[in-house]
Amino acid sequence: MDTSLPRIAVVLDDRPEVYDGDGFEDAVDAAASVVTAVVGSGLTVDLHLASGALIEGGPDIGVQPLLDLLAEVRPVEGTPFGSVLQRLRHRRRGGHRDFVDRQRFH
């Protein structure tokens, strides 16, 4: 992995209370599109779920582990979203963070 390249963090809010209708599936599809584009650009991406899962993809690893996680993801109740933000603050500085949540699908 080339540490001089940016590392992208994508966060999928998997709390059921923030979605209605097909919103959750739309958010999962959007996250899959973003991680596929990032890896296709030769960059590394960290996929964070609000419920706590974290997986990495990139040129050396590929996108398949990310897509596999997204294919299996289900809404998880009781996850405080602030804990995701806290985890991100303690990770590497710099890079870009993209949040996929229901606000993007209204």
KOLFIZA-341874 format. One record per residue: x, y, z of N, C-alpha, C in turn. Coordinates in pm, whole numbers, padded with zeros to 5 digits, always signed. Atoms other than C-alpha are relative to their C-alpha. Layout:
N
XYZXYZXYZ;...
% end
This chain:
106
+00084-00117+00000+00000+00000+00000+00089+00124+00000;-00073-00125+00009+00130+00343-00094-00060+00098+00100;+00054-00087-00105+00088+00556+00218-00002+00147-00040;+00006-00138+00045+00138+00876+00019-00133+00032-00068;+00130-00020+00064-00199+00825-00150-00109+00020+00106;+00107-00020-00097-00520+00938+00017-00069-00131+00036;+00078+00114-00049-00721+00690+00221-00141+00053+00023;+00138-00045-00006-01097+00726+00190-00075-00081+00105;+00086+00068-00097-01336+00645+00474-00145+00018-00044;+00143-00001+00033-01694+00553+00379-00074-00056+00120;+00079+00042-00116-01947+00528+00661-00142-00028-00045;+00139+00037+00027-02274+00341+00616-00074-00005+00132;+00083-00001-00119-02531+00420+00880-00097-00117-00010;+00085+00121+00009-02689+00078+00939-00102-00008+00113;+00105-00003-00102-02933+00188+01210-00136+00002-00070;+00129+00008+00070-03288+00092+01103-00088+00122+00021;+00090-00111-00031-03453+00391+01266+00021+00123-00088;-00025-00117+00083-03300+00634+01018-00046-00019-00146;+00044+00028+00136-03447+00472+00706-00148-00033-00004;+00136+00045+00025-03790+00421+00562-00006-00054-00143;+00012+00057+00134-03905+00225+00259+00127-00072-00042;-00121+00063+00055-03612+00122+00042+00126+00078+00031;-00113-00086-00030-03381+00379+00197+00127-00074+00037;-00119+00074-00042-03149+00126+00357+00067-00067-00120;-00056+00066+00118-03105-00071+00034+00065+00102-00093;-00059-00106+00082-03042+00255-00153+00134+00045+00056;-00125-00041-00064-02775+00352+00100+00109-00105-00021;-00096+00109+00024-02607+00011+00065+00049+00005-00144;-00039-00011+00141-02610+00047-00315+00094+00118-00022;-00086-00119+00014-02458+00396-00287+00138-00028+00058;-00129+00034-00061-02186+00270-00052+00079-00094-00092;-00067+00092+00092-02108-00013-00296+00057+00074-00121;-00048-00079+00113-02078+00237-00581+00122+00082+00037;-00112-00083-00044-01848+00463-00382+00126-00084+00019;-00120+00081-00026-01613+00186-00264+00055-00060-00129;-00045+00053+00128-01600+00037-00614+00076+00106-00078;-00068-00109+00070-01507+00374-00763+00134+00033+00064;-00125-00032-00070-01244+00440-00498+00107-00105-00031;-00097+00106+00027-01075+00103-00541+00038+00000-00148;-00029-00008+00143-01105+00136-00919+00095+00113-00036;-00092-00113+00020-00913+00463-00890+00138-00027+00057;-00131+00036-00053-00628+00281-00721+00026+00050+00141;-00014-00050-00136-00695+00422-00374-00048-00104+00101;+00042+00087-00109-00750+00254-00040-00123+00060+00066;+00124-00045-00064-01091+00273+00128-00025-00083+00125;+00047+00067-00121-01208+00190+00479-00151+00013+00002;+00146+00000-00010-01575+00091+00498-00037-00022+00146;+00044+00006-00139-01722+00161+00841-00151-00016+00003;+00143+00009-00027-02065+00046+00952-00025+00061+00136;+00032-00060-00129-02235+00234+01233+00002-00104+00111;+00005+00108-00100-02273-00100+01412+00138-00047+00043;-00134+00032-00047-01896-00132+01435+00090-00073-00098;-00085+00073+00095-01776-00340+01139+00089+00099-00075;-00097-00079+00077-01470-00206+00959+00075-00096-00089;-00075+00084+00094-01312-00351+00648+00069+00092-00100;-00082-00078+00091-01046-00225+00411+00000-00061-00139;-00017+00044+00138-01023-00245+00035+00098+00093-00069;-00096-00083+00073-00773-00115-00214+00066-00078-00111;-00065+00063+00114-00544-00194-00503+00060-00137+00032;-00062+00128-00036-00367-00474-00315-00101-00104+00046;+00102+00089-00059-00681-00622-00158-00117-00022-00095;+00114+00006+00089-00946-00547-00418-00127+00050+00068;+00128-00052-00050-01307-00444-00375-00091-00112+00051;+00091+00109-00031-01461-00790-00327-00031-00015+00150;+00034+00011-00142-01429-00805+00055-00101+00107+00045;+00094-00107-00032-01612-00471+00075-00140-00034-00051;+00130+00035+00059-01888-00586-00158-00064-00118+00071;+00053+00114-00076-01922-00913+00034-00064+00047+00130;+00057-00054-00124-01976-00721+00358-00131+00073-00028;+00121-00075+00033-02229-00492+00193-00115-00093-00041;+00105+00095+00041-02417-00791+00047-00066-00064+00121;+00052+00066-00121-02463-00931+00399-00053+00097+00105;+00034-00097-00105-02525-00609+00593-00152+00008+00019;+00140-00017-00039-02856-00577+00776-00006+00113+00102;+00013-00105-00102-02989-00293+00989+00022-00056+00141;-00031+00040-00137-02867-00311+01350-00053+00107+00094;+00058-00095-00095-03065-00149+01629+00094+00029+00116;-00068-00033-00124-02920+00031+01926+00143+00049-00014;-00135-00049+00019-02601+00166+01773+00000+00152+00008;-00009-00146-00003-02519+00522+01878+00092+00049-00111;-00079-00045+00114-02399+00699+01564+00123+00078+00044;-00115-00074-00050-02169+00917+01772+00122-00088+00020;-00114+00090-00019-01955+00610+01840+00078-00019-00129;-00069+00010+00129-01876+00585+01468+00088+00122-00020;-00077-00122+00017-01766+00945+01458+00121+00002+00092;-00111+00007-00095-01554+00890+01765+00111-00092-00053;-00099+00092+00057-01382+00589+01601+00078+00065-00113;-00066-00067+00112-01310+00797+01292+00100+00104+00047;-00091-00103-00053-01152+01073+01498+00131-00061+00048;-00120+00064-00053-00907+00823+01645+00081-00072-00106;-00076+00061+00109-00801+00685+01308+00093+00103-00060;-00095-00089+00066-00545+00840+01076-00060+00137-00031;+00039-00135+00038-00562+01213+01017+00008+00012-00152;-00003-00025+00144-00625+01344+00669-00095-00091-00073;+00090+00081+00081-00806+01178+00384-00137+00063-00010;+00135-00049+00026-01170+01216+00294-00098-00096+00063;+00104+00084-00058-01479+01090+00470-00130+00027-00073;+00126-00013+00070-01804+01024+00286-00105-00075+00080;+00104+00060-00081-02120+00957+00485-00118-00035-00088;+00116+00045+00075-02397+00750+00329-00112-00021+00101;+00113+00011-00093-02724+00801+00515-00128+00038-00069;+00131-00022+00061-03091+00854+00456-00019+00141-00053;+00015-00138+00046-03053+01229+00408+00031+00012-00149;-00036-00005+00142-02907+01158+00065-00108-00062-00088;+00096+00078+00081-03210+00954-00044-00142+00048+00016;+00137-00055-00010-03511+01180+00020-00036+00070-00129;
% end
